[in-house]
Amino acid sequence: MELIRAKVPILKFRDAQTQVDVDLNCNNAVGIRNTHLLNSYSQLDWRVRPLVLVVKLWAQHHNINNAKNMTISSYSLVLMVIHYLQICGLKIVILAYYGVGTEGVEPPVLPCLQKIFPEKFRAHGPVTNISVTEKMPTFTSKNTFSIGKLFHGFLDHYANKFK
């Protein structure tokens, strides 16, 4: 076990039975909102969780997945994956606002939950109203890419196309 003293103290440990690393904290409203958002996105398409795992393993292998060492945090990597999986839906907005295009996965794998359910995924309000075990409505993407193709596209997007 390791106790990390920060604004919100974090207790880090590894579950002896499953060998899963756990970060545990208390009274962290932002963490509850983030967990709810990521859990909701992971329910929309079966490829989200394994793709996030592959990206995190790739980042760990390349020693770029450790926020304490000023590299990319796991949460940031997950947001990058979600952004990549929904970017085609944002293409028109980016073109109109910034005057530049962007490439992403087409058709998009994920919708933007914050646009579909603005009251459910708002940044403020009591966290006691958030159900972290909530089941999301069924969503079917027209995208049929394999996890391998999505991973390759993710790397290509952030290495060559993301501005």
N, C-alpha and C positions, 0 to 999 in steps of 0.2 A: 504494500500500500504506500501511496505517496499523497501527501496533502499539499496542494498548491494554494498558496495564499495570494488571492487576487481580490478584485472588487467583489466578486462572488466566489468564496472559497470552493475549491473543487477537490474531491476525493477521487483519486485514480486507483483502480485495481483491476486485476485480471480474474475472471471467474475460473475457479479451479476445475470445474467440470467441463465447461464448454471452451475454455481458453479464449473467451471474448473479452476484449479490453472495455472497461466501463469507466465513464466519467460521471460522477454523481455530485449534484449540487442542490442547494435549498434556496427557496425564495428568489428564484430567478425568472421573472415574468417573461423576459425576452427569450430565454431558453424554452419556456413552455410554448410560446407562440411559434418559435422556429421548429420545434419538434412536431407540433401539430401540422405546420405547413409541409415539412418534408415527408411526414407520414402520409399526408393526403396525396401528395404528388406520387409517392411510391405505389399507391393503390390504383392509379389510373392506367398503368401499363406494366406488364410483368417484367419488361426489360429494364426498368429504371433501377431497381435494386442491384441486379448483377452488373449493370454498366457502371454504376457508382462504385461498386466493389472493385471492378477491374481498374478504373481510373485511380482509385486510392492506392491499390497495390502497385500500379505503375509508378505513381508519384512517390510512394515509400521506397521503391527500388532505386529511384533516382535521387533520393534524399531531398525531396522538395515538398514533403508533407509533414511539417513540424512547425507550428506557429511560434513555439518557444525559441526556435532557431531562426526566426524571421523568414520562414518560407510559407508556403500556402497552407492554410488551416484546412482541416477536413470539411468544415462547414462551407468554406469558400469553394472547394472542389465540387461539392454537391450542388451548390448554386450554379457553378459553371456548367455542369452536366444538364441541369434543368433548363438553363438559358439556351444551351445548344439544342436541346430536344424540342424547344418551342419557338425557336428563332424565326422560322418562316412566317409565323403569325405576326411577328414584330417588324418584318421587312419593310412594309409600307410606312410604318411610323418612323422608322430610322431614316428611310429615304426622304420623307417629308421634312423631318426635323433637322437632320444633320447634312442632308444633301449627299450622303454616301450610301452605297449599297452594302450588303453583307451576305455572306453565304451561310447556309445552315442546312439542317436536315429538311428535306421536302418529300412528302408532306410532313408537317410537324408531328411529333410523337405525343406531345403534351399541349393542352390548352393553358391559358393563363388563369389560374384559380382566383387570383386577386381581382380580375376583371369579372369573372363569372359570379363569384360570391363575395362582393366587397364588404358586406357586414360580417361575414364569417372570418375573413382574413385581414381585418383592419389592425393597424399598429397599436391602437389604444383601446382602452376598455378593460373591464375586469377579466383576469385570466380564469376566474372561477366559472365563466360561461363557456370555456373551451373544453371540448371533449377530445382528449388525445387518442381515444380509441374509436372515434367516429368513423363510420363507413361512408365512403364517398359514392355518389351516384355512378352508375356504369358509364364508362367512356370508351369509345372504340376509335382508334387511330387508323387512318388509311395507309399508314406507313408499315411496311412489312420487312424492313431491314433487319438483318441478324445483329446480335450484340457485337460481333467482330466488325461488321461494316459500320455500325454506329460508333464504335471505339475509334476506328481508323478516321472516320469523319470528324470526331471530336478533336483528335490530335491535329488533323489537317486544318480544321477551323481555327483553333487557337494559335497554331504555328504560322499559318499563311494568310488567313483572311480576316481575322478579328482586328478591328482598329481601335 
